[in-house]
Structure formats: structure tokens, C-alpha cells
Amino acid sequence: MKNWIFPAALEFTSEDITNYLNMLKDNPIKIIMLIIDIGLVLFLTIKLIQIVRETRAWQLIKGIAFLIIATFLSSILELHILNYILASFMTYGVIFLIIIFQPELRRALEQLRNK
């Protein structure tokens, strides 16, 4: 049974990794771009955490992280019913969160614009 957390597009084999490393070895510019990419993602993640840390959104992020971890563990432990419920909630939960937290999202976007 395929795990829904790691779809086929994200599955790597040792041959894929070897080919990627060989491509990096042959293309030093790709290595530089990879380092810039990783650095940029880390920088943006740290800035996002700094912005959100003292707000109600921080509690929301911790709750979402808990749901993701619970879904992942229920998949590993083959708790099919719990996994189905959590996966279904996560599918539609994003839409519900946008609707519920619309005023806070608008306020946060206005603060980003003003900074």
C-alpha cells in the first residue's frame, strides 16, 4: 500500500541519488545554486518564525505540526481509521482555517505591507 505522505514523485532510489550527485559533480554552478536555495529557505523559515512567534498564529502552527506528526505516526503504525480521519481533516482543514482566521490573516498581511 502506498503511503500518502510520500507520493511517487517524492520517492528516491539509490540510483536517483547517485545520478543527482554525479550531476552536481559535473556542474559546479548547480552546487552553488543548491547552497543558495537551501540558505534562502532557511532564512525565510527563520524570519517567518520570528514574525509569528508572539501571535495567536504560533499556537495554530503548533497545532498543525501536531496533526501532521499524528497523521505520519498513524500511517507508520497502520492505524487505518485514524489515518483516514486525520488525512481527510488535513485535506479540508486548510480551507476551514482560511475561513476561520480570515481577519487575522488580513491583519498579518497588512503588517507585512507596512514593514
Buried (B, 14 or more C-beta within 10 A) or exposed (E): EEEEEEEEEEEEEEEEEEEEEEEBEEEEEEEEEEEEEEEEEEEEEEEEEEBBEEBEBEEBBEEBEEBEEBBBEBBEEEBEEBBEEBBEEBEEBEEEBEEEBEEEEEEBEEEEEEE
